[in-house]
Amino acid sequence: MKVKVTKPDASLYDGEAKLVQLPGTGGLFEVLNNHAPIISSLKQGTLRIIDNEGKEHTFDIRGGVAKGQQNDLLILVQ
């Protein structure tokens, strides 16, 4: 799936991923390929991305929002 992680002043990640783990306000959750459409607020924690080659990317965030549909996930963070 296509994943874009951005802050107000910079892009943190823009690429393909097979798994994204997010610190949702209701608890930790994961988004995989072909996930149902989703919109979620995020709390402070660690955002984890596993790209298609199996490499792990982690980002400490202070909060944000995630929106995903049709294998396109946009994550806006602070």
N, CA, C and O atoms as a MOPAC input file, in Angstrom:
PM7 MOZYME 1SCF
protein

 N      0.83700 1    -1.17000 1     0.00000 1
 C      0.00000 1     0.00000 1     0.00000 1
 C      0.88900 1     1.24200 1     0.00000 1
 O      2.03700 1     1.19200 1     0.44100 1
 N      0.36500 1     2.32800 1    -0.48500 1
 C      1.07000 1     3.60800 1    -0.53200 1
 C      0.87000 1     4.31800 1     0.80400 1
 O     -0.26000 1     4.47700 1     1.26600 1
 N      1.97700 1     4.74500 1     1.42200 1
 C      1.91000 1     5.41000 1     2.73300 1
 C      2.65100 1     6.73400 1     2.65800 1
 O      3.76200 1     6.81900 1     2.13300 1
 N      2.01100 1     7.76200 1     3.19400 1
 C      2.65200 1     9.07100 1     3.30000 1
 C      2.48700 1     9.55900 1     4.72800 1
 O      1.37300 1     9.63400 1     5.24500 1
 N      3.62400 1     9.89600 1     5.36900 1
 C      3.62300 1    10.43800 1     6.72600 1
 C      4.20200 1    11.84700 1     6.63400 1
 O      5.31300 1    12.03800 1     6.13800 1
 N      3.45200 1    12.82200 1     7.11000 1
 C      3.91200 1    14.19400 1     6.99800 1
 C      3.64700 1    14.99300 1     8.26900 1
 O      2.66300 1    14.77100 1     8.97500 1
 N      4.55200 1    15.92800 1     8.53700 1
 C      4.40700 1    16.91000 1     9.61000 1
 C      4.12900 1    18.24800 1     8.94000 1
 O      4.28400 1    18.36400 1     7.72400 1
 N      3.71900 1    19.26800 1     9.70500 1
 C      3.47200 1    20.56700 1     9.08300 1
 C      4.67800 1    21.13000 1     8.32700 1
 O      4.50600 1    21.86900 1     7.35700 1
 N      5.88700 1    20.79100 1     8.75700 1
 C      7.08000 1    21.37700 1     8.15700 1
 C      7.95500 1    20.39300 1     7.37800 1
 O      8.99300 1    20.79300 1     6.85000 1
 N      7.56400 1    19.11600 1     7.29000 1
 C      8.42500 1    18.14700 1     6.60600 1
 C      7.67400 1    16.85500 1     6.29600 1
 O      6.70500 1    16.49900 1     6.96600 1
 N      8.14900 1    16.16400 1     5.26100 1
 C      7.65300 1    14.82900 1     4.95700 1
 C      8.57100 1    13.82600 1     5.64700 1
 O      9.79100 1    13.90400 1     5.50700 1
 N      7.98700 1    12.87700 1     6.39700 1
 C      8.78200 1    11.88800 1     7.12000 1
 C      8.94300 1    10.58200 1     6.35100 1
 O      9.98400 1     9.93100 1     6.43300 1
 N      7.90300 1    10.19900 1     5.60100 1
 C      7.95300 1     8.93800 1     4.85600 1
 C      6.99700 1     9.04300 1     3.68000 1
 O      5.88400 1     9.54800 1     3.82100 1
 N      7.42600 1     8.57300 1     2.53700 1
 C      6.58200 1     8.53900 1     1.34100 1
 C      7.01000 1     7.32700 1     0.52700 1
 O      8.01900 1     7.36700 1    -0.17700 1
 N      6.24100 1     6.25500 1     0.62600 1
 C      6.62600 1     5.03700 1    -0.07300 1
 C      5.62800 1     3.92000 1     0.14700 1
 O      4.53000 1     4.13100 1     0.66300 1
 N      6.02900 1     2.74200 1    -0.25200 1
 C      5.19100 1     1.55600 1    -0.12000 1
 C      5.44100 1     0.87900 1     1.22900 1
 O      6.54300 1     0.95400 1     1.77300 1
 N      4.41900 1     0.22500 1     1.75700 1
 C      4.55500 1    -0.50300 1     3.02500 1
 C      3.61000 1    -1.69300 1     3.02400 1
 O      2.57500 1    -1.68900 1     2.35800 1
 N      3.99400 1    -2.71600 1     3.79000 1
 C      3.09500 1    -3.86200 1     3.94100 1
 C      2.39600 1    -3.85600 1     5.28900 1
 O      1.40900 1    -4.56800 1     5.47200 1
 N      2.89800 1    -3.05100 1     6.25500 1
 C      2.27200 1    -2.95200 1     7.57600 1
 C      2.56400 1    -1.58300 1     8.16500 1
 O      3.68700 1    -1.08500 1     8.08300 1
 N      1.53800 1    -0.98000 1     8.76200 1
 C      1.70100 1     0.27500 1     9.49600 1
 C      1.03500 1     0.08700 1    10.85400 1
 O     -0.13800 1    -0.27500 1    10.93200 1
 N      1.78500 1     0.33500 1    11.91600 1
 C      1.26300 1     0.23200 1    13.28000 1
 C      1.15400 1     1.64400 1    13.84100 1
 O      2.11700 1     2.41000 1    13.81600 1
 N     -0.03800 1     1.98000 1    14.34800 1
 C     -0.34000 1     3.34300 1    14.76900 1
 C     -0.82500 1     3.39800 1    16.21500 1
 O     -1.54400 1     2.50500 1    16.66200 1
 N     -0.43200 1     4.45400 1    16.95700 1
 C     -0.92800 1     4.63800 1    18.33000 1
 C     -2.24600 1     5.41200 1    18.32700 1
 O     -2.25200 1     6.62300 1    18.54700 1
 N     -3.34900 1     4.73000 1    18.08300 1
 C     -4.65700 1     5.37900 1    18.05800 1
 C     -5.09500 1     5.80800 1    19.44800 1
 O     -4.63300 1     5.25800 1    20.44800 1
 N     -5.98700 1     6.78900 1    19.51300 1
 C     -6.47800 1     7.24400 1    20.81800 1
 C     -7.25400 1     6.14100 1    21.53400 1
 O     -7.37500 1     6.16800 1    22.75900 1
 N     -7.77800 1     5.17400 1    20.78500 1
 C     -8.47700 1     4.03700 1    21.38100 1
 C     -7.58200 1     2.83100 1    21.60500 1
 O     -8.04500 1     1.79300 1    22.07800 1
 N     -6.30500 1     2.95600 1    21.26900 1
 C     -5.36200 1     1.85600 1    21.43100 1
 C     -4.53500 1     1.64600 1    20.17400 1
 O     -4.83000 1     2.20100 1    19.11500 1
 N     -3.50800 1     0.84600 1    20.30900 1
 C     -2.60800 1     0.53300 1    19.20900 1
 C     -3.34600 1    -0.29800 1    18.15500 1
 O     -4.06900 1    -1.23300 1    18.50300 1
 N     -3.16900 1     0.03700 1    16.86000 1
 C     -3.78500 1    -0.75100 1    15.79800 1
 C     -2.86500 1    -0.81000 1    14.58700 1
 O     -1.92800 1    -0.02200 1    14.46400 1
 N     -3.14900 1    -1.76200 1    13.68900 1
 C     -2.33500 1    -1.95900 1    12.49500 1
 C     -3.19700 1    -1.83300 1    11.25100 1
 O     -4.38000 1    -2.17400 1    11.25300 1
 N     -2.57800 1    -1.33700 1    10.18700 1
 C     -3.21600 1    -1.25000 1     8.87800 1
 C     -2.37800 1    -2.09200 1     7.91900 1
 O     -1.16200 1    -1.92300 1     7.82800 1
 N     -3.04100 1    -2.99500 1     7.21100 1
 C     -2.40000 1    -3.86300 1     6.22100 1
 C     -3.00100 1    -3.57700 1     4.85300 1
 O     -3.96100 1    -2.81500 1     4.73700 1
 N     -2.43300 1    -4.18900 1     3.81500 1
 C     -3.00400 1    -4.06900 1     2.47100 1
 C     -4.47900 1    -4.45000 1     2.47900 1
 O     -4.89300 1    -5.35500 1     3.20400 1
 N     -5.25400 1    -3.76300 1     1.67900 1
 C     -6.69800 1    -4.01100 1     1.51100 1
 C     -7.50200 1    -3.80400 1     2.79000 1
 O     -8.55700 1    -4.41500 1     2.96100 1
 N     -7.02000 1    -2.95200 1     3.68500 1
 C     -7.74200 1    -2.61900 1     4.91300 1
 C     -9.01800 1    -1.86700 1     4.55000 1
 O     -9.04900 1    -1.14400 1     3.55400 1
 N    -10.05100 1    -2.02800 1     5.33600 1
 C    -11.28000 1    -1.26200 1     5.14200 1
 C    -10.97300 1     0.23100 1     5.32100 1
 O    -10.02600 1     0.57900 1     6.02600 1
 N    -11.75600 1     1.11200 1     4.69800 1
 C    -11.52300 1     2.54800 1     4.88600 1
 C    -11.51100 1     2.90300 1     6.37400 1
 O    -12.28200 1     2.35700 1     7.16400 1
 N    -10.62000 1     3.83100 1     6.73900 1
 C    -10.45200 1     4.17500 1     8.14700 1
 C    -10.05600 1     5.64400 1     8.30300 1
 O     -9.30700 1     6.19600 1     7.49700 1
 N    -10.57400 1     6.24700 1     9.34500 1
 C    -10.12000 1     7.55900 1     9.81200 1
 C     -9.95400 1     7.42300 1    11.31100 1
 O    -10.86200 1     6.95300 1    11.99700 1
 N     -8.79700 1     7.83200 1    11.82900 1
 C     -8.53700 1     7.68200 1    13.26100 1
 C     -7.67100 1     8.82100 1    13.77400 1
 O     -6.75400 1     9.28300 1    13.09500 1
 N     -7.98000 1     9.26100 1    14.98400 1
 C     -7.08900 1    10.20400 1    15.65600 1
 C     -5.96300 1     9.40900 1    16.30900 1
 O     -6.13600 1     8.24900 1    16.68200 1
 N     -4.81700 1    10.05100 1    16.43900 1
 C     -3.63400 1     9.39700 1    16.99200 1
 C     -3.18200 1    10.11400 1    18.25100 1
 O     -3.34000 1    11.32800 1    18.38000 1
 N     -2.61400 1     9.34800 1    19.18300 1
 C     -2.07700 1     9.94100 1    20.40900 1
 C     -0.55600 1     9.84200 1    20.37100 1
 O      0.02100 1     9.29500 1    19.43200 1
 N      0.07300 1    10.37200 1    21.39300 1
 C      1.52900 1    10.30700 1    21.49300 1
 C      1.97400 1     8.85500 1    21.55300 1
 O      1.38500 1     8.03900 1    22.26200 1
 N      3.01700 1     8.54700 1    20.80300 1
 C      3.53000 1     7.18600 1    20.78200 1
 C      4.46800 1     6.97900 1    19.61200 1
 O      5.00900 1     7.93400 1    19.05500 1
 N      4.65300 1     5.73100 1    19.24700 1
 C      5.55500 1     5.37800 1    18.15700 1
 C      4.76000 1     4.86200 1    16.96900 1
 O      3.94500 1     3.94900 1    17.09700 1
 N      5.00800 1     5.45300 1    15.82500 1
 C      4.45100 1     5.02800 1    14.54800 1
 C      5.47300 1     4.08800 1    13.91800 1
 O      6.64700 1     4.43600 1    13.79700 1
 N      5.03200 1     2.90400 1    13.52000 1
 C      5.94800 1     1.88800 1    12.98900 1
 C      5.50100 1     1.48100 1    11.59200 1
 O      4.33400 1     1.15700 1    11.37300 1
 N      6.43600 1     1.50100 1    10.65400 1
 C      6.15400 1     1.11200 1     9.27600 1
 C      7.11300 1    -0.01200 1     8.88400 1
 O      8.31800 1     0.07800 1     9.11600 1
 N      6.56400 1    -1.06800 1     8.28900 1
 C      7.37400 1    -2.12700 1     7.69900 1
 C      7.20100 1    -1.98800 1     6.19100 1
 O      6.10600 1    -2.18400 1     5.66300 1
 N      8.29300 1    -1.64600 1     5.49700 1
 C      8.18800 1    -1.46000 1     4.04800 1
 C      8.16000 1    -2.80500 1     3.33100 1
 O      8.29000 1    -3.85500 1     3.96200 1
 N      7.99400 1    -2.77000 1     2.02700 1
 C      7.85200 1    -4.01400 1     1.24900 1
 C      9.09800 1    -4.87900 1     1.25100 1
 O      9.01900 1    -6.06700 1     0.93900 1
 N     10.24800 1    -4.31400 1     1.59600 1
 C     11.48900 1    -5.08800 1     1.69200 1
 C     11.70900 1    -5.64100 1     3.10000 1
 O     12.69800 1    -6.33300 1     3.34300 1
 N     10.79900 1    -5.34300 1     4.02800 1
 C     10.91200 1    -5.83300 1     5.39300 1
 C     11.66300 1    -4.90800 1     6.33000 1
 O     11.85000 1    -5.24800 1     7.49800 1
 N     12.10400 1    -3.73800 1     5.85300 1
 C     12.81800 1    -2.78800 1     6.69300 1
 C     11.82800 1    -2.01900 1     7.56800 1
 O     10.76500 1    -1.60300 1     7.10700 1
 N     12.19600 1    -1.83900 1     8.83900 1
 C     11.33800 1    -1.14000 1     9.79500 1
 C     11.73500 1     0.33000 1     9.90700 1
 O     12.91400 1     0.66600 1    10.01000 1
 N     10.72700 1     1.19500 1     9.88400 1
 C     10.90300 1     2.63500 1    10.06500 1
 C     10.04100 1     3.03800 1    11.25400 1
 O      8.85700 1     2.70400 1    11.29500 1
 N     10.61500 1     3.75200 1    12.22500 1
 C      9.84400 1     4.18800 1    13.38800 1
 C      9.95100 1     5.70100 1    13.54200 1
 O     10.98200 1     6.30700 1    13.25100 1
 N      8.84700 1     6.29400 1    14.01200 1
 C      8.77600 1     7.72900 1    14.24200 1
 C      8.04300 1     7.96500 1    15.55600 1
 O      6.95400 1     7.43100 1    15.76600 1
 N      8.63000 1     8.75600 1    16.43200 1
 C      7.94800 1     9.16100 1    17.66300 1
 C      7.07700 1    10.35900 1    17.33300 1
 O      7.55900 1    11.36100 1    16.80500 1
 N      5.78000 1    10.25200 1    17.64800 1
 C      4.84700 1    11.32800 1    17.33200 1
 C      4.17000 1    11.83300 1    18.59300 1
 O      4.12200 1    11.13800 1    19.60800 1
 N      3.64200 1    13.06100 1    18.51700 1
 C      2.92000 1    13.64700 1    19.65000 1
 C      1.41800 1    13.58000 1    19.46100 1
 O      0.66200 1    13.97500 1    20.34800 1
 N      0.97700 1    13.08400 1    18.31500 1
 C     -0.44000 1    12.98800 1    17.99900 1
 C     -0.64200 1    13.21400 1    16.52100 1
 O      0.31000 1    13.46900 1    15.78400 1
 N     -1.90100 1    13.12100 1    16.08400 1
 C     -2.19300 1    13.35700 1    14.68400 1
 C     -3.46600 1    12.66900 1    14.25500 1
 O     -4.34300 1    12.36900 1    15.06500 1
 N     -3.54700 1    12.42200 1    12.94100 1
 C     -4.72000 1    11.77800 1    12.36000 1
 C     -4.26900 1    10.91100 1    11.18400 1
 O     -3.30300 1    11.23300 1    10.49200 1
 N     -4.98900 1     9.80600 1    10.97100 1
 C     -4.69400 1     8.90100 1     9.85500 1
 C     -5.97000 1     8.67900 1     9.05200 1
 O     -7.05500 1     8.52100 1     9.61100 1
 N     -5.81800 1     8.67000 1     7.72800 1
 C     -6.94500 1     8.41800 1     6.82700 1
 C     -6.47800 1     7.43100 1     5.76900 1
 O     -5.47000 1     7.65200 1     5.09800 1
 N     -7.22300 1     6.34100 1     5.62700 1
 C     -6.84600 1     5.33900 1     4.65000 1
 C     -8.02200 1     4.79900 1     3.88200 1
 O     -9.10500 1     4.59400 1     4.43100 1
 N     -7.79400 1     4.56600 1     2.57200 1
 C     -8.77800 1     3.90500 1     1.72200 1
 C     -8.08900 1     3.44500 1     0.45300 1
 O     -7.15500 1     4.09100 1    -0.02200 1
 N     -8.54000 1     2.34600 1    -0.09100 1
 C     -8.04100 1     1.78800 1    -1.34500 1
 C     -6.51300 1     1.71200 1    -1.39500 1
 O     -5.89500 1     2.13800 1    -2.37100 1
 N     -5.91200 1     1.16800 1    -0.33800 1
 C     -4.45200 1     0.98200 1    -0.24100 1
 C     -3.66300 1     2.28300 1    -0.35500 1
 O     -2.55300 1     2.30000 1    -0.88600 1
 N     -4.24300 1     3.36800 1     0.14600 1
 C     -3.58800 1     4.67400 1     0.18900 1
 C     -3.79400 1     5.23100 1     1.59500 1
 O     -4.91900 1     5.55700 1     1.97500 1
 N     -2.71500 1     5.34100 1     2.36800 1
 C     -2.79400 1     5.76700 1     3.76100 1
 C     -2.04200 1     7.07500 1     3.93900 1
 O     -0.84400 1     7.15500 1     3.66600 1
 N     -2.75900 1     8.10700 1     4.40100 1
 C     -2.16200 1     9.41700 1     4.69000 1
 C     -2.17200 1     9.61200 1     6.19600 1
 O     -3.21100 1     9.47300 1     6.84200 1
 N     -1.00400 1     9.93500 1     6.75700 1
 C     -0.86100 1    10.12700 1     8.19900 1
 C     -0.28900 1    11.51700 1     8.44400 1
 O      0.83000 1    11.81500 1     8.02600 1
 N     -1.04900 1    12.35900 1     9.11600 1
 C     -0.61900 1    13.70600 1     9.47100 1
 C     -0.26900 1    13.69700 1    10.94800 1
 O     -1.10400 1    13.34700 1    11.78100 1
 N      0.96800 1    14.08000 1    11.28400 1
 C      1.43200 1    13.98200 1    12.66600 1
 C      2.02500 1    15.28800 1    13.15500 1
 O      2.34000 1    16.18800 1    12.37600 1
 N      2.16600 1    15.36400 1    14.46900 1
 C      2.84300 1    16.49500 1    15.11600 1
 C      4.15800 1    16.01800 1    15.66900 1
 O      4.90000 1    16.80300 1    16.25900 1

